[in-house]
Amino acid sequence: MRNLLRLFLAIAFLLQLAACSPEATTPETDCKLTMGWDPWPPYHYITAGGELAGFDVELLRAMSAEADCELDFERDSWANLLGRLRDGSIDLVSGATITAARQEFALFSAPIRREEFAMFVRTADLSKWDGDDLRDLMAQGLRHGITDAYVYGAQVEAVLDDPAFAGQVTDAHFGEVLTSLLLDAEIDAFVENDLPPQRSFVALASRPRSAGIP
């Protein structure tokens, strides 16, 4: 197993330690990790200049440099990244919610941040939706967008999984797709991290979360 636990114990990243070699602590052995990422600003995104950047990206780069470990990045959808983490084709992803199912194949570090999530709707439609209870909003006809393999919490998922609302829930492979669907009026709302660039929309309801998406 890679002798790199010191690299990850203080950060909120989902880890799977794969074999590097039994001699990983010897000077002649190279250490190399692959981080999977999906578009999720401000944590990982492509800049206007075509460079990969973001809070989590920069933190992992700094920590891997401190550990003298080479770090590569591979982009994919969140659902695919979890599968690749499980089969060992990537070594880690960032910002993942702890679940019993994921703990069967992955290690989690201690969290480093508390995130706040909000439901986003088009500004022009803010007065259309009466209330901040998701079940009531869905009963009013609200069409909700979700990202594949995200963990939204038991209360939210109970509503979104209700057969009565099956025709009102739209899946997307990437969270950024939901923004386009909202702008195109193909959905009426989605839940996401309450940070730029999402603040171009009005938050209908905002709730602090100790363990959040994805």
Helices and strands as residue ranges (DSSP letters): H 5-8, E 13-15, E 32-37, E 45-46, E 52-53, H 55-66, E 70-75, H 78-87, E 92-94, H 100-103, E 107-108, E 115-121, G 123-128, H 134-139, E 144-147, H 154-160, G 163-168, E 169-172, H 175-183, E 189-193, G 198-200, E 202-209
